[in-house]
């Protein structure tokens, strides 16, 4: 499987209009043309927020091309687009990224229904040549800590194409803002994490991760 992550910069005052387009108008078109929508969100905080975020799944790149070729030839799409834009483009800019599942993420470990109120989209830059160490750190330290803190790991992906390809992308769900806040404080103070990061800094290879870009997301109704 491959995944396409889309981040839309939305015109002021039009976020509800974008969600309405996705909730009321696009499900029929998506079903007609085989677009598998994994989820959609409103980015409340983070770089370029507010943004509309959604994730699509495909078997492969060939299916992706076939799906969107059929979609863009559908006259209903162009009618819906014109009607919902109402004379002014809702989306001012879009960023597209192609993702593939990361080896450190076993989906079966997080197979329950997605939990509620606050999600995170985390893009972590991997230090050059440190992919194997990064995956081991995710599997052994970071993902178990997130689950211990009350989070559900919705997905962990490698960036296959897009700006800054040497990245791991995580989608994380928290039951509510209070759990997110307490969980993040617990993780930051965790002695095991601090020891693992110190060992990385002191090793000849150095830390496995560099900067991180975080968006806080409000999930849209599916």
N, C-alpha and C positions, 0 to 999 in steps of 0.2 A: 504494500500500500504506500501511496504518497499522499501528502496533505498540502493544501494551499491555504496559507494564512493571508488574509486581506485586512489591511488597516486603512480606513477611510477618514480623511479630514473632512468634516461636515460643516457646511455653511452655518453661521450663527442662527440659532432658533429652529433648525431643521432636523435635529436628532430624532424627535418623536416621529417626524414624517418618514425618516429612513426606516425606523422600526415598524411603522405601520405598513410600509411597502413590503417589508419582509414577512410580516405577520398575515396580511390580508391578501396580497396580490401575487407574491412569488411562490408560495407552496405549490400551487397547481402547475406553474411553469417548471419548477424544479422537478416535480414528479414526472411530468411529461417528458423531460429531456434527461432524466437520470442524474440530476445534481444531488449529491448526498451531503446535506448540510449537517455538520457535526454540532455546531453551536454558534451563537451570536451574542455579542456583548456591547455595552457602552463603556468605553474607557473613561473613568471619572478623574483619574489622576495619572500623571506620567508624561513622557515627552510628547509634545503636540496634542495633548488632551484638550478638549474632549474629542475622542475618535470613536467611530463605529468599527467593530472588530468581528470578523467571522472566519470560520474554519470549514473547509470542504475536503472530503476524502475521495480518492480515485484509486482504481486498481493500478494504473500506470499512466505515463504521460500521454499515450495514445488515446486512452479513454478521456482524459482531460480535453484533448483537442477536439474529439468527436462531440463531446457533451456541449462545449461552448460554441462550436460551429453550428450545431442544430439550434441552440438557444438563441443565438444572434440572428438567425434566419426566421425566427418566429415573429410574425407581425404583432401578436399579442404583447410581446415584450416592448416593442417600440411604442405601442399605444399606451401601455401602463407607464412606461418611462415618461412620456410626454405629459400624461394626466397627473402623475404624482410629483413631477418636477414643478408643475404649475407656473411655467414661464421662467424658472430660474433653477440652475443646476444645484442639487442638494449636496453632491460630493465635489469638493474643490480639489482634492488630491488623493491618490491612492498609492499604497506601497504593497507589493506582492512578494511573498516568500514561499518557496517550496521546501517542505519538511519531510523527513523520513523517520520512523520510530527509532529511538535510541536503544542500544543493546542493554542499557542498565534498567530499562523500564519494562517489567512484565505486566501487561494489562490485566491479567487475571488477579493481581494483587489489589486492584482498584476497581473491581467489576461492579460494585454497588451503584445504585442510581446517584447521579451527581447531587452534591449537597449545595445548599443555598446561597446565602446572601452576598458574599464577597469573594471574587476570584482574583487571581493574579496571573499576569502574563510576564514571565521573566526570561529575558534573553541574556545569557551569560557568555561573555567572550572567553574562548579557550586560549591559553598561552600557546605559542607555536610549538608544534610537535608533541603536545601533551594530551592528545585525545584519549589514549588508553588509560592514563592516570586519572583523567577527568571522569571517565565512565566508572572506574573503580571507586572514586570518591563519592560520586552520585549514589551508586548502589549500596555502598557500605556505610556511608555517613549521612549524606544530605537527605536522601529520600526517606530513610527510616526516621530521622529526626522530624521531618515534616509530618509524617503519620502520627508519631508520638505526640506532637503538638496539637493534634486535632484536625489536620488538613487531609483532604483527599487529593491524590495526585491524578489529575485527569489525563495527563499526557506528558511525555518527555521525548523530545525530537532533536535530531541533528538538522542543522540548516543545510539543505541540499543545493539551493540556489537563492540568490538575493544579496542585498547589501550586507557585508560582514559575514561571510560564509562560515568562518571558524567559530560557530556558536552552538550552544545547547539552548533549546527553547523549552520552557516548562509552563504548563497550565495547571494551576493549583486552585482548589476550591476550599473555602472556609465557611463554616456554618453562619457566621456573622462577623461584624467588625470587631467586636470585643474579643472573640476567639482569635482572630487574626492578630490583633495587637498583642495579646498575651502570648500567643504562640511564637510570634517573631521575637519578642523579648526573651522568651525561654531559649529559643534556638541560639540567639546571639550570645547568651551567657553560658551556654552548655559547655562544660569542661571538656567533654570528648571532642566537640567541634573545635574548640580553641586549641587543644593539643594537636589535632590533625593539621590545622592551619599553621601552627608554629613549626611542626615537623616539615611541612612543605617549604616554608620560608627558609629553613635552615638546610634544606637539601640542595645538592648541586644543581638539580633541575629547576628548583624554584616553585612558586605557586602554580597550580593547574588552571585557575581562573583569574581573569583580569577584571575589567569593568563589567557591571551588570546594568541593564535597562529594565525598569519595572513599570508596568501599568497596572493600576487597580481597576478591576472590571466589575460592572453590574451585569449579571447574566440576563439576557432577554428570554422571554417565555418561548418554549419550544413547541 
